[in-house]
Amino acid sequence: MTDHVGGKLDLTRKLLSVIGWLALAIALVFGPVHINQIQAQTPAQAPAANPAQSLADTWQGTLHAGRDLRTVVKISKADGGGYKAVFYSIDQGGDGIPVTKITLEGTTVKMSLTAIGGTYEGKLSSDGKSIVGSWSQGPNPLPLNLARATPETEWTIPPPTPKLAPMDAKANPSFEVATIKPSKPDEPGKAFLVRGNRFTTVNTTLSELMSFAYGVHPKQVIGAPDWAATDKFDIDAKPDGEGAPNDKQWKGMLQKLLVERYKLTFHHEKKELSVYVLSVAKSGQKMTKSEGDPNGLPGLFFRGRLGDLHVTNANMADFAGLMQEAVLDRPLLDQTGITGRWDFTLDWTPDDSQFSGMGVKIPPPTDGANQPPALYTAIQEQIGLKLDATKAPADVMIIDHVEKPSEN
């Protein structure tokens, strides 16, 4: 699990945090930045008739994820039958996450939180006072047992993070305060997080910072020293302007930080590279027009396993940026001509050429009948786009000078 200032992640949770970085929309695991944009969905699942088995109540338990995280789940009856719920991680703040779906079938309780790619499954005790279960946000579930709270035992939920008004889109902010420190040697995973007007990274290399700030694939950066891909740093920064910056403004501030603190200088050239080209398939695109805030931040994250990608309120540049920075082994050129923001799910079985930039080794695919298709097939069948490997002129960044940052 990761929290607002970074936490311990396994390899899949690492990818979840990277998506939080690219999307700048979710501070994983708990506590999305723009939680008010996410609408809980009420299932048509009737509650159990036995009052002792009714889930409507406040439940709480502690998740042990490198640190103890107290979790509170407030469950109530939905208007159309069934249940609705809000999930809290109170040691990470008071922002609640709407549970997308919650069901009680027999004694099996299931919850899914699409906003952060998390699921919970447990067994309700015969007396209806506890649920023994586990939380999953990757391949390795963590135990999470919940108990009904009483007025005497109920934990206090802190106030939610105040929602900031958007920063003026014409503003050109810089980081007013920025602390850069070498990462702890024993700290696993990585995270790029935004909460309100705070920008935080954990275990991030110069190569990863440049990929995000300039929207390039590592193969588009030439002349970087060896330490750029190995030495890791934690950043904690705050902009000098009022309001919540947009995606372009966050990237602009990070570009300035790289110049000021890493003494980065470079120039651009065109070079023929092996690339992927993203275009519209003959069937036409199959994505859903987003109803999210057109000025809000996008959300892109893997839901429980690599290859199960959930995208909300994102444009093609957001999607292409994610794919080339986290998934593909070469740059991706967007030639779809598609504008606007979209919602979609892309579910595929990765091969050993994918996710290597994240240090993830993909196991050989199994022959299961329900196994999702390969990326090339899935992208056409599921969202109506096409991915082709070719060679084409691409912009490259030639590094002229860069230094390790001084601590501040």
N, C-alpha and C positions, 0 to 999 in steps of 0.2 A: 504494500500500500504506500501511497505517497500522500503527503499533506501539503498545506499551502506553502510551506517553506522547503518542501522536498522531503522524501522519505526513502525507505528501502524498497527496492523494486526487483522482481525477477525479470527475465528477458522480455516477457510479454508486457509486463507492467511498464518496462522501459519504453516500449513502443507506444503504449497508451500515453505516457507522458510526452513523448515526442509529438504525438498528434495534438496533445494539449498545447504544445509549443507552436506547431504550425498553425493551428486553428486560433490560438490565443483566446479561446472561448471557455475552456474548462480548466479549473485548478483541480486536477485529479488527485486522489480518488474521490474525495467528498468535497462538495462546495463549488458548483459552477459559478462563474462570474456573473452570468446573466440568467439566473435561475428563473426569473419571472417570465422568460420567453418560452419556457418548457411547460407544456400542458400535460397534466396527468391524464391517462386514459383509463376509463373505468370498464373492467371486464363484465360480461354478462354472466357472472358466476354467483349463484345464490349462496348466502352464508349457511353454515351448518345450522340445523334446527335445534340441536342441543345447546342451550345457553352456555354450558361450561366450555363448549368448543368455539364459541363466537370469538373472532379475532379482534373485534372492535375494542380497542384499549390502547394504553401506552405500554410499549415493550422496550426493554433496554438490556444491553449486554456489552461486554468489552472484547474488542478485537485486538489480538496480539500480533502486531505487524512491525516488529522492530522497536516499536513503542506501543504502549497501551492506548487504544483509541476507544473512548466510550461512545457507544452507538445507541441512538434512541429512534424508535420507529413508532409513529403515531398513526394508528389504523382506525378508520371510521367506516360506517356503512355508506355505500354510494346510493345516490338517488334512484338509480335504475336497478338496484339489487347488487349483490356482491359487495366488494370493498374498495376503498381507496386509501392511500397511505402517503406519508411524507417521511423521508429518511434524513437523519441528522448524524453528523460526527461532531459531537460537541467540543472535543478537544482541538478541533480545527476551525471552530467558529460556529455561528448560529444560523448559517444559510441552510435551509431545508431543500432536499431534492425530491421532487414528486416521483413516486413509484409509478412506472409506466403501466405495470400490470401486477395484480396480486390475486392469488387463488388459494382456496382451501378445498382440497379433494380428499375426503376421508380425514386422515390425520396429516396429510402432506401439505405443507405451506410452501408456496413458491412466490418469489418476487423478482421482477426484472426492472432495472433502472437504465433505460436506453441512453440517458444523458451522459452516463459515465461508463457504459458497457459492463455493468455489474449485474450479478444475479445472486439470489439467496434461495436456498432450499433447506427445509428442516422438517422435523416431525413434532407435532403438537402432543404434549403429554396427555395421559388419560384424564387428569384433573384440570386440564386446560390452563395450567399456570406457567408452563415453560415450553420453549421450542428448542430442540437440540438440532443444530444445523451447521451450515458452512457458507461462507461468502466467497464468490469467485469473480475474479476480474483478470483471468488468465488461466494457464493450464494447472496451476497449483492452488486449489482451494484452501482457505484458512478457516479454522473452526470459529463459529460465532453462535453462542448459545444465548437466547433471549428469555427474559422473565417478565411477567406482568409487573408493572410498577404500582406501588401504592402511594397514597399521599405522603407517607413517611419516607419511602425509599426513592421516590421519583427524583431524577437528576434535573437540575436547572439548565435549561437551554439558553445559551447566551444570546444577546440581541443580534439580529442579522446584520451583515455588512451593509452600510448605507449605499444605495445605488447612486452612482455618480452620473451627472449629466454628461453627454458627449462633449469632448473637446472640440473647439472650433475647427472644422475641417480645413480651414485655410492656415491654421497655426503650423509653425515649423518648430516643434519643441526639441529641447535637448534634455539629457539627464542632468537634473540639478545636483543630485547626489548619487554616486555610484561606488559601491564597494566591490572590489575584485580580490578574491583570495584563492590560493591553491586548494583544490578539493581534498578532503580527507582521504588518505590512501585506502582505507578499508570501507569506504562508502560505496555500495553497489548502485547500479542503475544510473539514470540521468533524468533531469526534468527541466523543462522550460515553462514557467508558470506566470500568469498574469492574474492579479487579484486587485480590482479597483484600479488604482494608479501606481501599483507596485509591480516591478518586473524582476523576476527571480530565476536564476538558473542554478542547477546542481550538476556537477560532474560534466561540464561541457567543454569541448575542445575548441580551439580557434577555427578548425575546419567546419565544425558544426555551427558555430556562430556565423561564419561567413555564408554558409549554405542558407541559413534562415534570413540573414540580413539582406543578402543580394539575390536570393532566389535562384541559386545555381547548384548544379551537381558538383560533387568533389572533383570530377574529371574535367570540369571547366575552370579549375583553379590550378595554375602552373607556377612552379617556383617556390612553393611553400616549404619551409624547413621541416625536418622530420618531427620536431616537437609539436607542430601544429595539429597533428593527428593523434598525439599521445598524451600531452600534458593537459590536465583537466582543471577547470576553474569554476568557482561559484561566484555568481554576480547577484547583487541586491541593489536595485536602482529605482529612483523616483524621478519623474519628469518635472520640468520647471513650470509647466502650464497648468491651468485649471481644467478639471474634467477628465473623462476617460478617453485616452487616445484611441484612434482607430488602427487597423492593421498596418496601413502605410506609415503612420506616424511612429508606431513602435519600431518598425524596421528602420526608419530614418534615424531614430535616436540610437539604435544599436550600431548603425553605420558610423555615426559620429563618434561613438564610444570606441570603436575599433581604431579609428584614425587617431583619437586623442590618447588613448591609454595603451594600445598595442603599436602605436606609431606606424600604422599600416599605410603604405602607398602602393599603387598598382596602376597599370594601364590596360586598356582593352585591345584585343585583336580578334580577327575572325579566323577560325581554323576548322578544317573539315574533320568532323568527329563521327564516330559510330553513335547513333541516336535512335530514339523511338519517336515516331510521329503519331500524335493523337488526332483522329479525324472522326467524322460522323459515318456510321455504317449505312449500308443501303437501306436498311429497315427504318432509318430515322431514329433520332434519340428518344429514349424511353424514360427520362427522368421526370420527376414531379416538380413543378414550379414551387419554390419555397414561399411560405407565408410569413417568414421571419422578418425581422427588422432589416430593411435594405441597407441601413447604415451600421448594423450590428456586426459582431464578429462571427465568423463561420465556426462550425464544429465538425471535426473529422477525427474519428478514432476507431480502433479495433475493438470489437465486442467479444472479449473472452478468448479469442485465438487469432493468430496471424492469418490474414486472408479474409476475415469477416469484417469488412469496412463499412462503417455507418457515417453518412455525410449529411449535414444539415446546413442550410443557409450559406452554401458555398458556391463560388463561381468557378469557371474552368481553370483560372490561374491558381486558385486555392488547391483544386484537385490535382492539377499537373505538378504543382510544387510539392505536395505530399508524396506523390508517386515517385518523383525523381529523387527526393531527398531521403525517403525512408524505405522504398521498396525496390526500385529498379537499379540495374547495374550500369546505366548510362543516362545521359540527359534526355529529357522529354520535351518535344516541341509541340505546343498546342496549335493545331491547325483546324479546330472544329468550327471556328467562327461563331460559337454559341455565346451569347451574352446573358446577363441576369444571374440570379441565384437559384440553386436547386437543392432538392432533397433526394437521396437515393441510398440504396444498400448495394454493395458489390461483394459477393461471396465467392471466393475461389480457393483452390488448393495451390499454395506456393510451390515453386521448384527451387533447386539449390542455387539459382542465380539471383534470387530475390532476398532482400533484407540483409545482405552481407555487409552493407555499410553500417549496420547497427550491431555487428558482431554476433549475429544470430545465425546458427547453422540449422537449415531446414532439413528435417529427417526425410528419407525416401517416402513417397506417397504410398498409401495402402491401396488395396483393390476393393475397398468397400463400395457397395452399391449406392450408398447415399453420399459418397464423397463429392464435393463440389468440383466443377470443371476447372481446367487450367485458366490462367488469367486471360489469355488471348480469346478464348471461347466465352468466358463469363462476361467480359466487358462488352462483347457484341450482344449476347443473348439477354443480359440483364439491364443494361443501360443504353444500348444502341450506339455505342461508340466503337472505334476500331484502333488497334495498336499495331503499328508496323515497324519493324527494325530496318534501318537504312543508314546511309551516310549523308550528311548534309553540313553546310557551313553553320557554325554555331559560335556565339560570342564566348570568349575565354578571358579570364582575368590573369594577367601576368603580374606576379608580385615583385615589386621592386625593393621593398624593405618592410620588415616587420620585426617587432621585439616582444619578448615576454612582458606582460604588464607588471608594473610596480604595484604593490599592495597600497590600499588607501583606507 
